[in-house]
Amino acid sequence: MKIMKKFLSIMAILLLIGAAGLAFEMEAHAEETKTVIALGADLSAEQKATVLGLMGITEEQLAGCEVIYITNDQEHRYLDSYLGSSVIGSKSLSSVMLKKGAKGSGVNVTTKNINYCTTGMYRNALLTAGIQDTEVIVAAPTQISGTAALIGAVKAYEKMEATTIPDAALSSALNELITTGQLADAVKDVNGDEIEGLIAYIKEKVANGELETEADMKAAIEEGAQKFGVTLSKEEIQKIVDLMNKLKGMGLDSEYLISQAEKLYHKYGEDIVNHADEAISEAVSGAVTGAANGFFQSIKDSVKDFWNSIFS
Protein backbone atom coordinates (compact mmCIF):
# COMPACT_ATOMS: atom_id res chain seq x y z
CA MET A 1 0.00 0.00 0.00
CA LYS A 2 2.81 2.36 0.94
CA ILE A 3 4.60 1.68 -2.35
CA MET A 4 1.33 2.13 -4.29
CA LYS A 5 0.77 5.55 -2.71
CA LYS A 6 4.29 6.56 -3.65
CA PHE A 7 3.73 5.27 -7.16
CA LEU A 8 0.52 7.28 -7.49
CA SER A 9 2.36 10.34 -6.18
CA ILE A 10 5.04 9.87 -8.81
CA MET A 11 2.40 9.54 -11.51
CA ALA A 12 0.79 12.77 -10.29
CA ILE A 13 4.12 14.58 -10.51
CA LEU A 14 4.76 13.20 -13.99
CA LEU A 15 1.35 14.48 -15.05
CA LEU A 16 2.27 17.88 -13.61
CA ILE A 17 5.50 17.79 -15.59
CA GLY A 18 3.53 17.02 -18.74
CA ALA A 19 1.03 19.77 -18.04
CA ALA A 20 3.78 22.24 -17.26
CA GLY A 21 5.64 21.30 -20.43
CA LEU A 22 2.45 21.74 -22.42
CA ALA A 23 1.88 25.15 -20.81
CA PHE A 24 5.41 26.24 -21.66
CA GLU A 25 4.96 24.94 -25.21
CA MET A 26 1.62 26.72 -25.59
CA GLU A 27 3.09 29.94 -24.22
CA ALA A 28 6.08 29.70 -26.55
CA HIS A 29 3.75 29.00 -29.48
CA ALA A 30 1.62 31.97 -28.53
CA GLU A 31 4.71 34.18 -28.52
CA GLU A 32 5.77 32.82 -31.91
CA THR A 33 2.40 33.64 -33.43
CA LYS A 34 2.46 37.23 -32.21
CA THR A 35 3.57 38.31 -35.65
CA VAL A 36 1.58 40.70 -37.81
CA ILE A 37 2.43 41.69 -41.37
CA ALA A 38 1.12 44.83 -43.07
CA LEU A 39 1.40 44.48 -46.84
CA GLY A 40 1.04 47.23 -49.39
CA ALA A 41 -2.32 46.62 -51.06
CA ASP A 42 -0.93 47.29 -54.55
CA LEU A 43 1.88 44.75 -54.52
CA SER A 44 1.89 42.46 -57.55
CA ALA A 45 2.39 38.72 -56.97
CA GLU A 46 6.04 39.07 -57.95
CA GLN A 47 6.56 42.11 -55.72
CA LYS A 48 4.88 40.35 -52.82
CA ALA A 49 7.24 37.39 -53.23
CA THR A 50 10.20 39.78 -53.18
CA VAL A 51 8.95 41.49 -50.00
CA LEU A 52 8.33 38.19 -48.22
CA GLY A 53 11.82 37.03 -49.20
CA LEU A 54 13.32 40.19 -47.71
CA MET A 55 11.35 39.54 -44.52
CA GLY A 56 12.66 35.99 -44.42
CA ILE A 57 9.32 34.21 -44.60
CA THR A 58 7.56 31.93 -47.09
CA GLU A 59 3.96 31.93 -48.31
CA GLU A 60 3.37 28.93 -46.03
CA GLN A 61 4.70 30.83 -43.01
CA LEU A 62 2.64 33.84 -44.02
CA ALA A 63 -0.48 31.72 -43.55
CA GLY A 64 0.40 31.45 -39.85
CA CYS A 65 0.66 35.23 -39.42
CA GLU A 66 -2.04 37.82 -39.14
CA VAL A 67 -1.99 39.87 -42.33
CA ILE A 68 -3.45 43.32 -42.95
CA TYR A 69 -3.29 45.52 -46.03
CA ILE A 70 -2.46 49.22 -46.26
CA THR A 71 -4.11 51.09 -49.10
CA ASN A 72 -2.99 54.17 -50.99
CA ASP A 73 -6.13 55.95 -49.73
CA GLN A 74 -4.91 55.40 -46.15
CA GLU A 75 -1.50 56.76 -47.08
CA HIS A 76 -3.03 59.92 -48.51
CA ARG A 77 -5.31 60.29 -45.50
CA TYR A 78 -2.38 60.47 -43.10
CA LEU A 79 0.35 61.96 -45.29
CA ASP A 80 -1.35 64.64 -47.38
CA SER A 81 -0.84 67.17 -44.56
CA TYR A 82 2.94 66.71 -44.79
CA LEU A 83 3.80 65.62 -48.33
CA GLY A 84 2.62 66.43 -51.84
CA SER A 85 0.40 63.90 -53.60
CA SER A 86 3.04 63.29 -56.25
CA VAL A 87 5.52 62.31 -53.52
CA ILE A 88 3.05 59.90 -51.90
CA GLY A 89 2.20 58.37 -55.28
CA SER A 90 -0.73 56.25 -56.38
CA LYS A 91 0.33 52.81 -55.18
CA SER A 92 0.85 51.33 -51.72
CA LEU A 93 3.99 49.17 -51.85
CA SER A 94 5.95 49.45 -48.59
CA SER A 95 5.31 46.60 -46.15
CA VAL A 96 6.12 45.90 -42.52
CA MET A 97 6.53 42.83 -40.33
CA LEU A 98 6.10 43.22 -36.56
CA LYS A 99 7.01 40.61 -33.99
CA LYS A 100 6.40 40.91 -30.26
CA GLY A 101 9.68 41.49 -28.42
CA ALA A 102 10.70 40.64 -24.86
CA LYS A 103 9.62 43.10 -22.18
CA GLY A 104 12.18 45.89 -21.95
CA SER A 105 13.80 45.07 -25.30
CA GLY A 106 12.69 48.34 -26.88
CA VAL A 107 11.88 49.00 -30.52
CA ASN A 108 14.35 47.50 -32.99
CA VAL A 109 14.07 48.26 -36.70
CA THR A 110 15.58 46.71 -39.84
CA THR A 111 14.99 48.15 -43.31
CA LYS A 112 15.19 46.52 -46.75
CA ASN A 113 15.05 48.61 -49.95
CA ILE A 114 14.29 51.82 -48.02
CA ASN A 115 16.40 54.77 -49.19
CA TYR A 116 15.00 57.75 -47.28
CA CYS A 117 13.84 56.75 -43.79
CA THR A 118 16.63 55.41 -41.57
CA THR A 119 16.17 52.83 -38.85
CA GLY A 120 16.67 55.54 -36.20
CA MET A 121 14.03 57.74 -37.81
CA TYR A 122 11.53 54.88 -37.72
CA ARG A 123 12.48 53.96 -34.15
CA ASN A 124 12.04 57.49 -32.82
CA ALA A 125 8.72 57.96 -34.60
CA LEU A 126 7.38 54.57 -33.47
CA LEU A 127 8.22 55.45 -29.87
CA THR A 128 6.33 58.70 -30.31
CA ALA A 129 3.31 56.72 -31.53
CA GLY A 130 3.45 54.66 -28.33
CA ILE A 131 4.90 51.41 -29.68
CA GLN A 132 6.93 49.33 -27.23
CA ASP A 133 9.06 46.17 -27.23
CA THR A 134 8.69 45.24 -30.89
CA GLU A 135 10.90 43.85 -33.65
CA VAL A 136 10.16 45.68 -36.91
CA ILE A 137 11.21 44.87 -40.49
CA VAL A 138 10.32 47.43 -43.15
CA ALA A 139 10.61 46.10 -46.70
CA ALA A 140 9.77 47.17 -50.25
CA PRO A 141 10.08 45.38 -53.61
CA THR A 142 12.37 48.12 -54.97
CA GLN A 143 14.11 51.18 -53.56
CA ILE A 144 11.51 53.64 -52.18
CA SER A 145 11.40 56.33 -49.48
CA GLY A 146 9.40 54.18 -47.03
CA THR A 147 7.58 57.09 -45.38
CA ALA A 148 4.19 55.37 -45.67
CA ALA A 149 5.56 52.24 -43.96
CA LEU A 150 5.09 53.95 -40.60
CA ILE A 151 1.33 53.73 -41.14
CA GLY A 152 1.60 49.99 -41.70
CA ALA A 153 3.78 49.57 -38.62
CA VAL A 154 1.28 51.37 -36.38
CA LYS A 155 -1.73 49.51 -37.82
CA ALA A 156 0.09 46.18 -37.42
CA TYR A 157 0.94 47.04 -33.80
CA GLU A 158 -2.73 47.76 -33.12
CA LYS A 159 -3.58 44.24 -34.33
CA MET A 160 -0.72 42.60 -32.44
CA GLU A 161 -1.58 44.24 -29.12
CA ALA A 162 -5.35 44.50 -29.63
CA THR A 163 -5.12 48.22 -28.93
CA THR A 164 -5.84 51.51 -30.68
CA ILE A 165 -3.24 54.15 -31.45
CA PRO A 166 -4.99 57.54 -31.61
CA ASP A 167 -4.84 59.27 -34.98
CA ALA A 168 -3.21 62.24 -33.23
CA ALA A 169 -0.33 60.02 -32.10
CA LEU A 170 0.12 58.54 -35.59
CA SER A 171 -0.02 62.02 -37.11
CA SER A 172 2.63 63.27 -34.68
CA ALA A 173 4.83 60.28 -35.41
CA LEU A 174 4.57 60.89 -39.16
CA ASN A 175 5.30 64.57 -38.58
CA GLU A 176 8.44 63.61 -36.68
CA LEU A 177 9.55 61.08 -39.29
CA ILE A 178 9.14 63.53 -42.16
CA THR A 179 10.64 66.50 -40.29
CA THR A 180 13.70 64.44 -39.32
CA GLY A 181 14.13 63.29 -42.92
CA GLN A 182 13.75 66.80 -44.31
CA LEU A 183 16.30 68.15 -41.84
CA ALA A 184 18.73 65.36 -42.69
CA ASP A 185 18.39 66.31 -46.36
CA ALA A 186 18.65 70.04 -45.78
CA VAL A 187 21.45 70.30 -43.23
CA LYS A 188 24.90 70.05 -44.78
CA ASP A 189 27.82 67.95 -43.55
CA VAL A 190 25.79 65.81 -41.14
CA ASN A 191 24.31 62.35 -41.36
CA GLY A 192 20.90 61.04 -40.32
CA ASP A 193 22.25 59.70 -37.01
CA GLU A 194 23.19 63.18 -35.84
CA ILE A 195 19.76 64.60 -36.68
CA GLU A 196 18.07 61.61 -35.00
CA GLY A 197 20.23 62.15 -31.92
CA LEU A 198 19.33 65.84 -31.84
CA ILE A 199 15.59 65.13 -32.08
CA ALA A 200 15.85 62.47 -29.34
CA TYR A 201 17.79 64.89 -27.14
CA ILE A 202 15.09 67.58 -27.42
CA LYS A 203 12.28 65.04 -26.98
CA GLU A 204 13.84 63.90 -23.72
CA LYS A 205 13.88 67.46 -22.40
CA VAL A 206 10.26 67.99 -23.44
CA ALA A 207 9.24 64.72 -21.81
CA ASN A 208 11.03 65.73 -18.60
CA GLY A 209 9.10 69.01 -18.51
CA GLU A 210 12.28 71.07 -18.77
CA LEU A 211 11.13 73.31 -21.63
CA GLU A 212 8.27 75.53 -20.54
CA THR A 213 8.47 78.33 -23.10
CA GLU A 214 9.33 78.62 -26.78
CA ALA A 215 12.49 80.48 -25.77
CA ASP A 216 13.49 77.48 -23.60
CA MET A 217 12.88 75.19 -26.54
CA LYS A 218 14.95 77.25 -28.96
CA ALA A 219 17.78 77.45 -26.43
CA ALA A 220 17.69 73.66 -26.00
CA ILE A 221 17.70 73.13 -29.76
CA GLU A 222 20.73 75.38 -30.15
CA GLU A 223 22.46 73.57 -27.29
CA GLY A 224 21.65 70.20 -28.85
CA ALA A 225 22.78 71.37 -32.28
CA GLN A 226 26.15 72.29 -30.77
CA LYS A 227 26.43 68.91 -29.04
CA PHE A 228 25.72 67.01 -32.24
CA GLY A 229 27.66 69.30 -34.55
CA VAL A 230 24.60 70.42 -36.49
CA THR A 231 24.17 73.89 -37.97
CA LEU A 232 20.52 74.91 -38.28
CA SER A 233 18.85 77.88 -39.94
CA LYS A 234 16.14 79.87 -38.13
CA GLU A 235 13.53 78.13 -40.29
CA GLU A 236 14.87 74.70 -39.38
CA ILE A 237 14.92 75.58 -35.68
CA GLN A 238 11.31 76.72 -35.97
CA LYS A 239 10.38 73.47 -37.68
CA ILE A 240 11.72 71.53 -34.68
CA VAL A 241 9.93 73.91 -32.29
CA ASP A 242 6.64 73.30 -34.11
CA LEU A 243 7.17 69.54 -33.95
CA MET A 244 8.01 69.60 -30.23
CA ASN A 245 4.97 71.78 -29.47
CA LYS A 246 2.83 69.18 -31.20
CA LEU A 247 4.43 66.36 -29.21
CA LYS A 248 4.11 68.37 -26.01
CA GLY A 249 0.42 68.94 -26.76
CA MET A 250 -0.22 65.19 -26.94
CA GLY A 251 1.33 64.66 -23.50
CA LEU A 252 4.89 63.56 -24.15
CA ASP A 253 5.64 62.47 -20.59
CA SER A 254 5.90 58.67 -20.75
CA GLU A 255 8.75 57.21 -18.69
CA TYR A 256 9.16 54.56 -21.35
CA LEU A 257 9.62 57.16 -24.07
CA ILE A 258 12.11 59.07 -21.94
CA SER A 259 14.22 55.98 -21.33
CA GLN A 260 14.21 54.98 -24.99
CA ALA A 261 15.08 58.48 -26.17
CA GLU A 262 17.84 58.59 -23.57
CA LYS A 263 19.30 55.35 -24.93
CA LEU A 264 19.47 56.80 -28.40
CA TYR A 265 21.09 59.97 -27.08
CA HIS A 266 23.66 58.10 -25.00
CA LYS A 267 24.75 55.92 -27.89
CA TYR A 268 27.07 58.80 -28.67
CA GLY A 269 28.68 58.35 -25.26
CA GLU A 270 30.10 55.24 -23.64
CA ASP A 271 30.42 52.29 -25.96
CA ILE A 272 28.53 49.88 -23.68
CA VAL A 273 25.43 52.01 -24.03
CA ASN A 274 25.65 51.65 -27.82
CA HIS A 275 24.42 48.09 -27.31
CA ALA A 276 21.88 48.73 -24.54
CA ASP A 277 19.00 47.07 -26.39
CA GLU A 278 21.07 43.95 -27.08
CA ALA A 279 22.19 43.82 -23.43
CA ILE A 280 18.62 44.15 -22.20
CA SER A 281 17.44 41.46 -24.61
CA GLU A 282 20.16 39.10 -23.40
CA ALA A 283 19.33 39.83 -19.76
CA VAL A 284 15.64 39.15 -20.28
CA SER A 285 16.40 36.01 -22.25
CA GLY A 286 18.76 34.84 -19.52
CA ALA A 287 16.20 35.48 -16.80
CA VAL A 288 13.50 33.53 -18.66
CA THR A 289 15.87 30.65 -19.40
CA GLY A 290 17.04 30.59 -15.79
CA ALA A 291 13.48 30.54 -14.48
CA ALA A 292 12.53 27.70 -16.81
CA ASN A 293 15.64 25.69 -15.94
CA GLY A 294 15.03 26.27 -12.23
CA PHE A 295 11.44 25.08 -12.55
CA PHE A 296 12.31 21.86 -14.35
CA GLN A 297 15.28 21.20 -12.07
CA SER A 298 13.02 21.44 -9.02
CA ILE A 299 10.59 18.97 -10.65
CA LYS A 300 13.43 16.56 -11.47
CA ASP A 301 14.74 16.79 -7.91
CA SER A 302 11.27 16.01 -6.55
CA VAL A 303 10.89 12.96 -8.78
CA LYS A 304 14.39 11.78 -7.84
CA ASP A 305 13.55 12.12 -4.14
CA PHE A 306 10.42 10.01 -4.59
CA TRP A 307 12.32 7.25 -6.38
CA ASN A 308 15.03 7.29 -3.73
CA SER A 309 12.42 7.01 -0.97
CA ILE A 310 10.91 3.92 -2.62
CA PHE A 311 14.16 2.02 -2.73
CA SER A 312 15.61 3.28 0.54
N, C-alpha and C positions, 0 to 999 in steps of 0.2 A: 504493500500500500504506500509506504514511504517513497519507494523508488518510483511508483506510478505518479504520485503527486509531483515529484521532481521532474519526471518526464513531461507531464502536462505543463509544468511551469516553463520548461525549455521550449516546448511547442508554442506557448503563448509569446515568449520572447522572440522566437523566430518569425512568428506572424507579425510582431511589431516591427522587426527588422524589414520584412517585406513591405509592410505598409509605409514605413518611413522611407524606404528606397523608392517606392512608387510616388510618394509625395515629393521627394527631391526631384525625381524624373519629371513629374508633372510640372513642378515649378520651373525647372530648367527649360522644359518644352514651351511653357508659357512665355518665358523670357525670350526664347528664340523666335517666337512668332510675333513679338512686338516689333514688327517691321512694317512700315507703310511706305509705299512708293507713289509719288505724284508724277504722272506722265503728261507731257505736253499733248494736248488733244489732237494736234495736227501732224503728229509723227507718222510717216509712212511705215509700212511693215519693215522695210530695210533699215530705216532710221531707228525704229524701235529696237531692232536686233542689235544695232551698234550701241545704243544707249545701255541696254541690258548688259552687253559685253563689258562696257566700261564700268558698270556697277558690280560686275563679277557674279552675275546671277543668270540662270537659264530660264527659258519659258516655263519649264516644269517647276522650278523654284518660285517663279513669279506667282504661280497658282496658289502657293502657300502664304502669300503676302496679301495684305489689304492694299488694293490699288484704287487711286482716285485720279481724275483727269482735270487738268487746268486748261481752261479755254482762253482764246485770245480776247474774248469779251471781258473775262475776269481781269486779264492783264491791263486792258484799257481802263477798266473801272478804277483800279488802284493806282495806275501809273500816269494817267493823263494829266494829273495835277503837277507832275514833276518832269515829264519828258514829252517831246513832240510825238504825234501819231506815227510819223515816218520812222522815228527811232524805235518805237515799240514794235512796229511791223504788223503784219496781218496773219501771222501764224504763231501758234504756241508750240515751241519745240523743246525748251529747257525742261529738264526733269530732275527729280530729287528722290533719294532714298534716305529714310530716317530709321534708325535703330535705337531702341531704348538703351541708354548707357547706365553704368553703375552709379549709385548715389554719390554725389560729390565729384564725379568725373568731369563735369563741365560740358561745354559744347565744343565738339571737335569736327572740323570741316575739311573735306577733300574735294578738289574740283577737277573735272575732266572736260577739256575743250571749252573752257571759259577764259576769255582773254581780256575782260575788263574788271570784273569783281574779283578781288583777292579773297583768300580764305579768311584773313583777318577782318576784312570788310563784312563778310557774311556773318562771322562769329559775333562781332560787335552788334550788328543789326538784329541778329536772332536773340541775343541777350536782352536787347531793348524791347523786343516783342514779348519777352517773358518765357522764352524757351530755356529749359534746363536739362542737363545730363543726357545729351543726345549725340549720337554719331551721325554725321550728315555727309552724303556724297551728292554733289551737284554735277550733272553730266548733260552733254548735248551731242547730237550726231556730228556736228561740225563746229568750228570755232565761232562762238557768239559771245555777246556781252554778258549774258547770264543774269541781268537785273531782275527779270520776271521770275527767276527761280526762287527768290525769297518768298513769293506768294505761295508757290507749291510747298516750300518747306514749312511755312506756318500752317497751311491747310492740312498737311500730312501730320503735323504735330497735334493738331486738334483731334484728328482721328485716333492717333496713337494713345493719347492721354484722355480721350473722351471729355474734352474741355472746349471752351470757346475763347479764342483770342479776340478781344475787341477790335473793331475796325480802326479805332483811333491808335491802338498800339501797333497794328500792322502798317498803318499810314506813317507813323513816326519812324518805324524801322526802315521803311522804304526811303523816307526822307533822309535818314542818316546814311543809308547805303549809297544813295545817289550823290549826296553832298560830299561824302568822303571820296567817292570816285572822281567827281568833278574837281575837287581840290587837288587830288593826286595828279590829275591831268594838267591843271593850271599852274601849280607851283613848280618852279624850276629847281633842278639839282637836288631833288628829294625822291625817295621811293615811297610806295604805298605803305610800307611798314611804319615809316615815320609819321605819316598823316594819321594812320590808325592809332598809333601810340598817343598822338596829340589829342585826338577825339576821346580816347579812353581816359586820358588824364583829366580832361575837362569834365567828362561825365562823372568821374569819381568825386570831383569837387561839388558838382551839382547835387549828386546823390547824398553827400555828407552835409548838405545845407550850408556850405561855406560861401556861396555866391548869392547874396541877397539882392543886389542891384545890377543893372546893366553895366555900370562902371566896374563893379567887381568882376563881372564875367569877362569884360574886355581885358582887364588887367591880368586875369588868370590865363586867357588865351595868349596874350603876349609873353607871359612867363613860360607857358608851355611851349610856345613856338621857339623860344630861346633854348629851352632844354633839349628839344628835338631837332634843332638846327633848321627850322622852317621859317622862311620869310613870307609873310602874308600881306596882301594889300588891305586897305580899309574895307573894300567890298567883300573880300574873303573872310575877314574877321567878322563882319556883320552877318555873313551867311552862317557862320558857326554860332553866333549869338542867337540868331533866329531859330536854328535847330535846337539849341540847348533850352531856349524858352519854351519850345514845343514839348520837349522831353520833361522839363520841369512842371509844365502844366498837366501832364498825365501822371504826375506823382512818382518821379524817379527817386525812390528812397529805399528800394529793396536791398537788404543786406547781401543777398545772393549776387545781385548785379554789381554791387560795390566790390565784392571779393573777386568776381571774375574780371572786372575792369582793372582792378589792382594787379591781378596776375599779368595781364597783358602789358600794363605799364612797367612792371618790375622785370619783364623779360629783357629789358635794356640794362638791368643791373647785374646782380650776381648770377653766375652761370647756372647754379642749381635751380634757380627760379625759372629759367628758360624751359625746364622740363617739369613744371609743377603738375600739369595735368597728367602726364605719364606716371609721375610719382604717386599721385593720389589714386590713379587707376590701379597701380600695383599694390598699394596699401589696402584698398578695398578688396581686391582680388585675394590678397593674402589672408585678410580677415575672414572672408567667406570660406576659403579653402580650409583655414585652421579650424573654424567652427564645425565644418562638415567632418573633418578628420577626427576632431575631438568627440563628436557625437557617435560616430561609428566605432571609435576606439572604446568608448565607454560601454557600448552594446557588446562588443567582442569580449571585453573583460568580464561583463556580467555572465555571458554564456560560458566562458571558460571557468568561472567560479562555480557555476552550477554543475558542469561536468566533473570538476575536481571533487565537489562535495559528494557526488554519486559514488565515485570510486575510492573515496578516502575511508 
